[in-house]
Amino acid sequence: MRDLECSGPYCSAFMLNAIFACCSKFSPRSDVRDDPDDPSSVGRRFFKRCDELLSSESLLTRPHISTIVGLVLLGSTYNARGETSKGWLYTGYALRMVYDLGLHLDPKQTTEDPEEIEIRRRVFWGTFVCDKLQSLYMGRPVAINLRDSQVSREFLDLYEEMEPFYPSALATGSSTSRLGENMGDAIPRHSVSTFQQLCLLSKIMTTIINRFYVVGATFSNAQIDLQKIEQALQHWRDKLPLELDFQPWLSTSTAVQTPNIMVLHNVYHSLIILVHRPFMSDDHLRSTATSGRSCEQCTVAARCITSIASVYKSTYGLNGAPYVLAYTVYVACTIHVRNAASQSQAGDHLSMLKSSLECLDELCTANPGVAKPANSIRRLIEANQLNFVTEEARSLGQNGMSFDLDTIQSTFSVTEWSNTGSDMFRMADFEYGLPIDPLFGWINVSNPSLEEETPALSNTQLLHQP
């Protein structure tokens, strides 16, 4: 705010317009739309102004911290809007600027100014987290590896940690009384400690991507890493501060947490699935000895994700929820579909699948890009011949709506599986050319119509077994 008022170095017109552009989607005000009757026009004037400033001030060739912040915000928002190419490129520019400005280095080596040290640390870790999440979303390699993440996660400014959060500002009308009983008028946000824990999870996320979701991943190599990553995740969970804990499925748990803490836990449970999904019986790193336990781990994690998302929905509503929450719910859906199609307790899994899919539909309001993966879940349901029809599905059928899912193909390769004798290859999903629950690159799932022939998959063949 100081630099905004006095034109200081850590604020710029571009960054300010990027903030407005990204926040507009959460505003109920009609005046943030260029066309009050067109929800897709929300924030359009701010996005346009950002593009103008990038061009007129040559910002992409003049690295600056405020430009990095603006580009990362825009990149994340474009992904959530479904404009993935623009999101990928803007985030990529920001990540290159991080290196160009040396933000990946210990700032104490170049300055003794506490304010500059704090800013450089926060900007680095913010871009680090966004890099890893975008890698999961798009199924592409990370840009910042662990060897370049030696910047301290200790922050000097802790004011945000105890900043009051007023749940009633986000709560839905039906849950106001519950908030009054359990949370009082305000609770601490714990913003700093939650962000620090997300940074730690992002480091584990990097290892998961580099070990299991790369070209040439094999069982013999991945099995060695499985135990280490499991230990790292368990260590993270054991060391989590009590004030950041959230387990709504426990009978002793009555307090409702802040949205950022709920999202943190869903990211954690998603990583458990990402670790174990390749080892399940129908996947590329399968093993009889590992499959049963991995299946159980994925099932428990999926239940936890759905439970947390349901509490989030009933407490705050999902119209203002972040895009990353949608990814975690999608990950849970892939497990629920598999279990509903193969286990005796199909009804229980179908119930959780229905709840999760309803969450995805509501998340589409602020994050239109979620419609594509949500529709891919519906196609998986159809392919597995599950007796599952939602009001949203009926609406789609009546309106004849189709989704453009012709971007890059998913992680999994039909060509590779055709030589493995896997039962997975014989499942009905491949009649539609639809890979089984792609978790790495969820927004790029191919979704051809039923009338089309199965298309040839891309040469990008990640996660395969020779």
C-alpha positions as CSV (number, residue, x, y, z in Angstrom):
1,M,0.0,0.0,0.0
2,R,2.9,2.3,0.7
3,D,4.4,1.8,-2.7
4,L,1.0,2.1,-4.3
5,E,0.6,5.6,-2.8
6,C,4.1,6.9,-3.5
7,S,4.9,4.9,-6.7
8,G,7.5,2.8,-4.9
9,P,9.4,-0.1,-6.6
10,Y,7.2,-2.9,-5.3
11,C,3.9,-1.8,-6.9
12,S,3.1,-1.1,-10.5
13,A,0.0,-0.4,-12.7
14,F,0.5,-3.8,-14.3
15,M,0.5,-5.6,-11.0
16,L,-2.5,-3.6,-9.7
17,N,-4.5,-4.4,-12.8
18,A,-3.5,-8.1,-12.6
19,I,-4.8,-8.2,-9.0
20,F,-8.1,-6.6,-10.1
21,A,-8.4,-9.0,-13.1
22,C,-7.8,-12.0,-10.9
23,C,-10.2,-11.0,-8.1
24,S,-13.0,-9.9,-10.4
25,K,-14.2,-13.5,-10.8
26,F,-15.1,-13.7,-7.1
27,S,-17.1,-10.4,-7.1
28,P,-20.9,-10.5,-7.2
29,R,-21.0,-6.9,-8.4
30,S,-22.3,-6.5,-12.0
31,D,-20.1,-3.5,-12.6
32,V,-17.0,-5.6,-12.9
33,R,-18.4,-7.1,-16.0
34,D,-18.2,-5.3,-19.4
35,D,-21.6,-6.8,-20.1
36,P,-23.8,-7.2,-17.0
37,D,-25.6,-10.1,-18.7
38,D,-22.4,-11.9,-19.7
39,P,-20.5,-13.7,-16.8
40,S,-17.6,-14.4,-19.1
41,S,-16.9,-10.6,-19.4
42,V,-16.0,-10.3,-15.8
43,G,-12.7,-8.4,-15.3
44,R,-12.3,-8.1,-19.1
45,R,-11.2,-4.4,-18.8
46,F,-8.5,-5.3,-16.4
47,F,-7.2,-8.2,-18.5
48,K,-7.1,-5.9,-21.5
49,R,-5.3,-3.2,-19.6
50,C,-2.6,-5.8,-18.5
51,D,-2.1,-6.8,-22.1
52,E,-1.7,-3.1,-23.1
53,L,0.8,-2.5,-20.3
54,L,2.9,-5.6,-21.2
55,S,3.2,-4.3,-24.8
56,S,3.5,-0.5,-24.3
57,E,6.0,-0.8,-21.4
58,S,7.9,-3.8,-22.8
59,L,7.5,-5.5,-19.5
60,L,8.4,-9.0,-20.8
61,T,11.9,-7.8,-21.6
62,R,12.4,-5.8,-18.4
63,P,12.3,-8.3,-15.4
64,H,10.9,-6.8,-12.2
65,I,9.5,-8.2,-9.0
66,S,6.1,-6.5,-9.6
67,T,6.0,-7.9,-13.1
68,I,6.6,-11.4,-11.8
69,V,3.8,-11.1,-9.3
70,G,1.4,-9.9,-12.0
71,L,2.4,-12.6,-14.4
72,V,2.0,-15.4,-11.9
73,L,-1.5,-14.1,-10.9
74,L,-2.6,-13.8,-14.5
75,G,-1.1,-17.2,-15.4
76,S,-3.1,-18.9,-12.6
77,T,-6.3,-17.1,-13.5
78,Y,-6.0,-17.9,-17.2
79,N,-5.6,-21.6,-16.3
80,A,-8.8,-21.4,-14.2
81,R,-10.6,-19.7,-17.1
82,G,-9.6,-22.5,-19.5
83,E,-7.1,-20.3,-21.4
84,T,-4.3,-22.7,-20.7
85,S,-1.8,-21.7,-23.4
86,K,-1.9,-18.1,-22.2
87,G,-1.6,-19.3,-18.6
88,W,1.3,-21.5,-19.4
89,L,3.2,-18.8,-21.2
90,Y,2.6,-16.0,-18.7
91,T,3.7,-18.3,-15.8
92,G,6.7,-19.3,-17.9
93,Y,7.8,-15.7,-18.3
94,A,7.5,-15.2,-14.6
95,L,9.6,-18.2,-13.8
96,R,12.4,-17.1,-16.2
97,M,12.4,-13.7,-14.5
98,V,12.8,-15.4,-11.1
99,Y,16.2,-16.8,-12.3
100,D,17.1,-13.6,-14.1
101,L,16.7,-11.6,-10.9
102,G,18.4,-14.2,-8.8
103,L,15.4,-14.8,-6.6
104,H,16.3,-18.5,-6.4
105,L,19.5,-17.5,-4.4
106,D,19.7,-16.6,-0.7
107,P,18.9,-12.9,-0.6
108,K,21.1,-12.4,2.4
109,Q,24.1,-12.9,0.0
110,T,23.2,-9.7,-1.9
111,T,21.4,-7.4,0.6
112,E,21.0,-6.7,4.3
113,D,17.7,-4.9,3.9
114,P,15.1,-6.9,5.8
115,E,12.2,-5.6,3.6
116,E,13.9,-6.7,0.4
117,I,14.9,-10.1,1.9
118,E,11.3,-10.7,2.9
119,I,9.9,-9.7,-0.5
120,R,12.3,-11.8,-2.5
121,R,11.7,-14.8,-0.3
122,R,7.9,-14.5,-0.6
123,V,7.9,-14.0,-4.4
124,F,10.3,-16.9,-4.9
125,W,8.2,-19.4,-2.9
126,G,5.0,-18.1,-4.5
127,T,6.3,-18.8,-7.9
128,F,7.7,-22.1,-6.8
129,V,4.3,-23.3,-5.6
130,C,2.5,-22.1,-8.8
131,D,5.1,-23.8,-10.9
132,K,4.4,-27.2,-9.3
133,L,0.6,-26.8,-9.4
134,Q,0.7,-25.8,-13.1
135,S,2.9,-28.9,-13.8
136,L,0.2,-31.1,-12.3
137,Y,-2.6,-29.3,-14.1
138,M,-0.9,-29.5,-17.5
139,G,1.2,-32.6,-17.3
140,R,4.4,-30.8,-18.1
141,P,7.8,-30.7,-16.4
142,V,8.5,-28.4,-13.5
143,A,10.7,-25.3,-14.2
144,I,12.2,-24.8,-10.8
145,N,13.8,-28.0,-9.4
146,L,14.7,-28.8,-5.8
147,R,18.4,-27.9,-6.3
148,D,17.3,-24.3,-6.9
149,S,15.0,-24.1,-3.9
150,Q,17.5,-23.3,-1.2
151,V,15.8,-20.0,-0.2
152,S,14.7,-19.9,3.4
153,R,11.0,-20.3,4.2
154,E,11.4,-18.3,7.4
155,F,9.5,-15.0,7.0
156,L,10.1,-11.9,9.1
157,D,6.6,-10.3,8.7
158,L,4.1,-12.4,10.7
159,Y,1.3,-9.8,10.9
160,E,-0.9,-11.9,8.6
161,E,-0.5,-15.0,10.8
162,M,-3.0,-13.7,13.3
163,E,-5.0,-11.5,11.1
164,P,-8.7,-12.0,11.8
165,F,-10.8,-14.0,9.4
166,Y,-14.6,-13.4,9.4
167,P,-16.3,-16.5,8.2
168,S,-19.7,-14.9,7.8
169,A,-18.3,-12.9,4.9
170,L,-18.0,-16.1,2.9
171,A,-20.5,-18.3,4.5
172,T,-23.7,-19.4,2.8
173,G,-27.0,-18.5,4.4
174,S,-27.7,-22.1,5.5
175,S,-24.5,-22.4,7.5
176,T,-24.5,-19.1,9.3
177,S,-25.8,-20.5,12.5
178,R,-23.2,-23.3,12.5
179,L,-20.4,-20.8,12.1
180,G,-21.8,-18.7,15.0
181,E,-21.7,-21.8,17.2
182,N,-18.3,-23.2,16.3
183,M,-16.2,-20.3,15.2
184,G,-17.3,-17.1,16.9
185,D,-17.1,-13.7,15.1
186,A,-13.5,-14.1,13.9
187,I,-10.6,-16.7,13.9
188,P,-6.9,-16.3,13.0
189,R,-6.1,-16.8,9.3
190,H,-2.7,-18.5,10.0
191,S,-1.8,-17.3,6.5
192,V,2.0,-17.4,7.0
193,S,2.2,-20.9,8.6
194,T,-0.2,-22.3,6.0
195,F,1.8,-20.9,3.2
196,Q,5.0,-22.3,4.7
197,Q,3.4,-25.8,4.9
198,L,2.2,-25.5,1.3
199,C,5.8,-24.7,0.3
200,L,6.9,-27.9,2.0
201,L,4.2,-29.9,0.2
202,S,5.3,-28.4,-3.1
203,K,8.8,-29.7,-2.6
204,I,7.4,-33.2,-2.0
205,M,5.2,-32.6,-5.1
206,T,8.4,-31.9,-7.1
207,T,9.8,-35.2,-6.2
208,I,6.6,-37.1,-7.0
209,I,6.5,-35.5,-10.5
210,N,10.1,-36.2,-11.2
211,R,10.1,-39.8,-9.9
212,F,6.7,-41.1,-11.1
213,Y,5.5,-38.8,-13.8
214,V,8.4,-38.6,-16.3
215,V,9.4,-40.5,-19.4
216,G,10.8,-43.9,-18.5
217,A,9.4,-44.3,-15.0
218,T,9.6,-48.0,-14.2
219,F,8.5,-50.1,-11.2
220,S,12.0,-51.0,-10.1
221,N,13.1,-47.4,-9.7
222,A,9.7,-46.1,-8.4
223,Q,9.4,-48.7,-5.8
224,I,12.6,-47.4,-4.1
225,D,11.2,-43.9,-4.1
226,L,7.7,-44.9,-2.9
227,Q,8.8,-45.5,0.7
228,K,10.9,-42.3,0.9
229,I,8.0,-40.2,-0.4
230,E,5.5,-41.9,1.9
231,Q,7.8,-41.1,4.8
232,A,8.2,-37.5,3.7
233,L,4.4,-37.1,3.5
234,Q,3.9,-38.7,6.9
235,H,6.6,-36.6,8.4
236,W,4.9,-33.5,7.0
237,R,1.6,-34.6,8.6
238,D,3.1,-35.5,11.9
239,K,4.9,-32.1,12.2
240,L,1.8,-30.1,11.2
241,P,1.0,-27.5,13.9
242,L,-2.1,-28.3,15.8
243,E,-3.8,-25.0,14.8
244,L,-3.5,-26.1,11.2
245,D,-5.1,-29.5,11.7
246,F,-8.4,-30.4,10.1
247,Q,-10.1,-33.8,10.2
248,P,-13.9,-33.3,9.8
249,W,-14.5,-37.1,9.7
250,L,-13.5,-37.5,13.3
251,S,-16.3,-37.4,15.8
252,T,-14.2,-35.2,18.1
253,S,-13.7,-32.6,15.4
254,T,-16.3,-29.8,15.7
255,A,-14.4,-26.6,14.7
256,V,-14.5,-25.5,11.1
257,Q,-11.2,-24.2,9.7
258,T,-10.4,-21.3,7.4
259,P,-10.6,-22.0,3.6
260,N,-6.8,-21.9,3.1
261,I,-6.3,-24.6,5.7
262,M,-9.0,-26.8,4.1
263,V,-7.3,-26.4,0.7
264,L,-3.9,-27.3,2.3
265,H,-5.2,-30.6,3.6
266,N,-6.9,-31.5,0.3
267,V,-3.5,-30.9,-1.5
268,Y,-1.9,-33.3,1.0
269,H,-4.5,-36.0,0.3
270,S,-4.2,-35.5,-3.4
271,L,-0.4,-36.1,-3.2
272,I,-1.1,-39.4,-1.4
273,I,-3.2,-40.5,-4.4
274,L,-0.6,-39.2,-6.9
275,V,2.0,-41.3,-5.1
276,H,0.0,-44.5,-5.0
277,R,-2.2,-44.4,-8.1
278,P,0.6,-45.6,-10.4
279,F,1.0,-48.7,-8.2
280,M,-2.6,-49.8,-8.4
281,S,-3.4,-53.1,-10.2
282,D,-4.3,-51.5,-13.5
283,D,-1.6,-49.0,-13.8
284,H,1.9,-48.6,-15.3
285,L,3.9,-49.3,-12.1
286,R,1.7,-52.1,-10.9
287,S,2.9,-54.9,-8.6
288,T,0.8,-57.5,-6.8
289,A,2.7,-56.9,-3.5
290,T,2.0,-53.1,-3.6
291,S,-1.3,-52.9,-5.4
292,G,-3.6,-53.7,-2.5
293,R,-2.1,-51.3,-0.1
294,S,-1.9,-48.5,-2.7
295,C,-5.6,-49.1,-3.6
296,E,-6.5,-48.7,0.1
297,Q,-4.4,-45.6,0.5
298,C,-6.0,-44.0,-2.6
299,T,-9.5,-44.9,-1.3
300,V,-9.0,-43.3,2.1
301,A,-7.4,-40.2,0.6
302,A,-10.3,-39.8,-1.8
303,R,-12.8,-40.0,1.0
304,C,-10.9,-37.4,3.0
305,I,-10.9,-35.0,0.0
306,T,-14.6,-35.4,-0.6
307,S,-15.3,-34.9,3.1
308,I,-13.3,-31.7,3.2
309,A,-14.7,-30.3,0.0
310,S,-18.2,-31.0,1.3
311,V,-17.5,-29.1,4.5
312,Y,-16.1,-26.3,2.5
313,K,-19.2,-26.2,0.3
314,S,-21.6,-26.3,3.2
315,T,-19.7,-23.7,5.2
316,Y,-18.6,-21.2,2.6
317,G,-20.0,-22.2,-0.7
318,L,-17.7,-22.9,-3.7
319,N,-18.4,-19.8,-5.8
320,G,-15.3,-18.2,-4.3
321,A,-13.1,-21.3,-4.0
322,P,-9.7,-21.5,-5.7
323,Y,-8.9,-23.5,-8.8
324,V,-6.6,-25.9,-6.9
325,L,-9.5,-27.1,-4.8
326,A,-11.1,-28.3,-8.1
327,Y,-8.0,-30.3,-9.0
328,T,-8.1,-32.1,-5.6
329,V,-11.8,-32.9,-6.0
330,Y,-11.1,-34.2,-9.5
331,V,-8.4,-36.5,-8.2
332,A,-10.8,-37.9,-5.7
333,C,-13.4,-38.4,-8.4
334,T,-11.0,-40.6,-10.4
335,I,-10.7,-43.0,-7.4
336,H,-14.5,-42.9,-6.7
337,V,-15.2,-43.9,-10.3
338,R,-12.8,-46.8,-10.2
339,N,-14.1,-48.1,-6.9
340,A,-17.7,-47.8,-7.9
341,A,-17.0,-49.8,-11.0
342,S,-15.0,-52.6,-9.3
343,Q,-16.1,-52.9,-5.7
344,S,-19.0,-54.4,-3.9
345,Q,-19.8,-51.3,-2.0
346,A,-20.6,-49.4,-5.2
347,G,-23.4,-47.4,-3.6
348,D,-21.1,-45.8,-1.0
349,H,-18.6,-44.8,-3.7
350,L,-21.3,-43.6,-6.0
351,S,-22.6,-41.3,-3.2
352,M,-19.1,-39.8,-2.7
353,L,-18.7,-39.5,-6.5
354,K,-22.0,-37.6,-6.7
355,S,-21.0,-35.2,-3.9
356,S,-17.6,-34.6,-5.5
357,L,-19.1,-34.0,-9.0
358,E,-21.6,-31.5,-7.5
359,C,-18.6,-29.7,-6.0
360,L,-16.9,-29.6,-9.4
361,D,-20.0,-28.2,-11.0
362,E,-20.2,-25.4,-8.4
363,L,-16.5,-24.6,-8.8
364,C,-17.1,-24.0,-12.5
365,T,-18.8,-20.7,-11.6
366,A,-15.6,-18.9,-10.8
367,N,-13.3,-21.3,-12.7
368,P,-14.8,-22.1,-16.1
369,G,-11.8,-24.2,-17.0
370,V,-13.1,-26.9,-14.5
371,A,-15.9,-27.8,-16.9
372,K,-13.5,-29.8,-19.1
373,P,-12.2,-32.2,-16.5
374,A,-15.7,-32.4,-14.9
375,N,-17.0,-33.6,-18.2
376,S,-14.2,-36.1,-18.5
377,I,-15.4,-37.6,-15.2
378,R,-18.9,-37.9,-16.6
379,R,-17.5,-39.7,-19.6
380,L,-15.6,-42.1,-17.3
381,I,-18.9,-42.7,-15.5
382,E,-20.6,-43.5,-18.8
383,A,-17.7,-45.6,-20.0
384,N,-17.9,-47.8,-16.9
385,Q,-21.7,-48.0,-17.3
386,L,-22.4,-46.7,-13.8
387,N,-26.0,-45.9,-12.9
388,F,-25.2,-42.3,-12.2
389,V,-27.1,-39.3,-13.6
390,T,-27.0,-35.8,-12.2
391,E,-29.1,-32.8,-13.0
392,E,-26.1,-31.3,-14.6
393,A,-25.7,-34.3,-16.9
394,R,-29.3,-34.1,-17.9
395,S,-28.9,-30.4,-18.6
396,L,-25.9,-31.1,-20.8
397,G,-27.8,-33.7,-22.8
398,Q,-30.8,-31.4,-23.3
399,N,-28.7,-28.5,-24.4
400,G,-26.5,-30.5,-26.7
401,M,-23.5,-28.8,-25.1
402,S,-20.0,-30.0,-26.2
403,F,-16.6,-29.3,-24.7
404,D,-13.5,-28.5,-26.7
405,L,-11.0,-30.9,-25.3
406,D,-8.6,-31.2,-28.2
407,T,-5.5,-29.9,-26.5
408,I,-2.5,-32.1,-25.6
409,Q,-3.3,-35.7,-24.7
410,S,-3.1,-37.1,-21.2
411,T,-0.2,-38.7,-19.5
412,F,-1.2,-42.3,-20.2
413,S,-0.4,-43.9,-23.5
414,V,-2.6,-46.5,-25.2
415,T,0.2,-47.6,-27.4
416,E,2.3,-48.6,-24.5
417,W,-0.5,-50.4,-22.7
418,S,-1.4,-52.4,-25.7
419,N,1.7,-54.4,-25.3
420,T,1.4,-55.0,-21.6
421,G,-1.7,-57.2,-21.4
422,S,-3.1,-55.0,-18.8
423,D,-6.8,-55.4,-17.9
424,M,-6.9,-51.6,-18.0
425,F,-6.4,-51.6,-21.7
426,R,-9.5,-53.7,-22.2
427,M,-11.8,-51.4,-20.2
428,A,-14.6,-49.6,-22.0
429,D,-12.9,-46.3,-21.6
430,F,-10.7,-46.9,-24.5
431,E,-13.6,-47.4,-26.8
432,Y,-13.9,-43.6,-26.5
433,G,-10.2,-42.9,-26.6
434,L,-10.4,-41.7,-23.0
435,P,-7.5,-42.5,-20.7
436,I,-8.2,-43.8,-17.2
437,D,-8.3,-41.0,-14.6
438,P,-5.3,-38.9,-15.8
439,L,-4.0,-37.1,-12.8
440,F,-0.9,-35.5,-14.4
441,G,-2.3,-33.1,-17.0
442,W,-6.0,-33.0,-15.9
443,I,-7.0,-30.0,-18.0
444,N,-5.7,-31.5,-21.2
445,V,-7.8,-34.7,-21.3
446,S,-9.0,-35.6,-24.7
447,N,-12.7,-36.0,-24.9
448,P,-13.9,-37.0,-28.4
449,S,-17.5,-37.6,-29.2
450,L,-18.9,-41.1,-29.1
451,E,-19.3,-41.1,-32.9
452,E,-15.6,-40.4,-33.5
453,E,-13.1,-43.1,-33.9
454,T,-10.5,-43.5,-31.2
455,P,-7.8,-40.9,-32.0
456,A,-4.1,-41.7,-32.0
457,L,-2.5,-40.4,-28.8
458,S,0.3,-37.8,-28.7
459,N,3.9,-38.9,-28.8
460,T,4.3,-37.3,-25.4
461,Q,4.5,-40.6,-23.5
462,L,4.9,-40.1,-19.8
463,L,4.5,-42.7,-17.1
464,H,5.1,-45.8,-19.1
465,Q,6.5,-49.2,-18.4
466,P,9.0,-50.6,-21.0
